[in-house]
Amino acid sequence: MEREAFEKLYETYYMRVYSYVMALARKRHVAEEITQETFYKAFTAKSMFRGEADEVTWLCAIARNLYLDEMRRQAKSTGTELDSEVDSGVNIESEVEDRDASYRIHRALQALEEPYRKVFELRIFGELSFREIGNICEKTENWARVTYHRAKLKLQNSVFP
């Protein structure tokens, strides 16, 4: 990838990718680190970009995978601290139920057909406006609103039937 093209990619999408990662991580330093790593990985692997999705979607997918890798690393390193969590008053049953609900939501999201999945991810994880989503998908703002609403209903019906 040419340096100028990479700089343009970085300038164009940095805040969107950072916002997406921040929504996942909820910690500024983690979001900054993962966002930087995302662009590094994109720069070194640009030849793997197949053009099947928008660049921002591709970047967010890289970011999501890096975030999940980081969470797995943290879980491995803190796996022995479960007993201290029990002693500190953490409700393990509630935590397991939350994880189960989260898992079901993510599974349903992965099963969601396009364009519903893309619109939902751009709205929730990318924190984009309906106008921006419409522009990315080359549709109208109203189309983005309707598609997001339908995606939300499909997710609700598949996760909580």
TANORQUI-V584306 format. One record per residue. PSI is psi as a letter, one per 40 degrees, with the letter a starting at -180 (* if undefined). OMEGA is omega in radians with two decimals (* if undefined). Layout:
BEGIN
[[PSI/OMEGA] [PSI/OMEGA]]
END
This chain:
BEGIN
[[h/3.12] [i/-3.12] [d/-3.13] [d/3.12] [d/3.12] [d/3.12] [d/3.11] [d/3.11] [d/-3.14] [d/-3.12] [d/-3.09] [d/-2.95] [e/-3.07] [d/-3.06] [d/3.12] [d/3.14] [d/3.12] [d/3.14] [d/3.12] [d/-3.12] [d/3.11] [d/3.10] [d/3.11] [d/-2.97] [d/-3.10] [e/3.09] [h/-3.03] [d/-3.09] [d/3.10] [d/-3.14] [d/3.13] [d/-3.11] [d/-3.12] [d/3.12] [d/3.11] [d/3.14] [d/3.10] [d/-3.13] [d/3.07] [d/-3.14] [d/3.11] [d/3.14] [d/-3.10] [e/-3.08] [f/-3.09] [d/3.14] [e/3.13] [e/3.12] [h/-3.05] [e/3.13] [e/-3.14] [e/3.13] [i/3.07] [i/3.13] [d/-3.13] [d/3.11] [d/3.10] [d/-3.14] [d/3.13] [d/3.08] [d/3.07] [d/-3.13] [d/3.14] [d/3.14] [d/3.09] [d/3.11] [d/3.13] [d/3.07] [d/3.13] [d/3.13] [d/3.10] [d/3.11] [d/-3.14] [d/-3.14] [d/3.10] [d/-3.07] [d/-3.13] [e/-3.09] [d/-3.11] [e/-3.08] [e/-3.11] [d/-3.14] [d/3.14] [d/3.08] [d/3.12] [d/-3.14] [d/-3.09] [e/3.07] [e/3.10] [h/3.14] [g/-3.06] [d/-3.13] [d/3.12] [d/3.13] [d/3.12] [d/3.10] [d/3.10] [d/3.12] [d/3.14] [d/3.11] [d/3.11] [d/3.11] [d/3.14] [d/3.12] [d/-3.14] [d/3.09] [d/3.14] [d/3.12] [d/3.12] [d/-3.14] [e/-3.11] [h/-3.11] [i/3.09] [i/0.10] [e/-3.07] [d/-3.12] [d/-3.11] [d/-3.13] [d/3.14] [d/-3.14] [d/3.13] [d/-3.11] [d/-3.04] [d/-3.04] [d/3.13] [e/-3.14] [f/-3.14] [i/3.07] [i/3.11] [d/3.10] [d/3.13] [d/3.11] [d/3.09] [d/3.12] [d/3.13] [d/-3.10] [e/-3.11] [f/3.10] [a/3.14] [i/3.07] [d/-3.14] [d/3.09] [d/-3.14] [d/3.12] [d/-3.11] [d/-3.13] [d/3.10] [d/-3.14] [d/3.12] [d/3.11] [d/3.14] [d/3.11] [d/3.13] [d/3.11] [d/3.14] [d/-3.12] [d/-3.13] [d/-3.13] [d/-3.11] [g/-3.07] [*/*]]
END
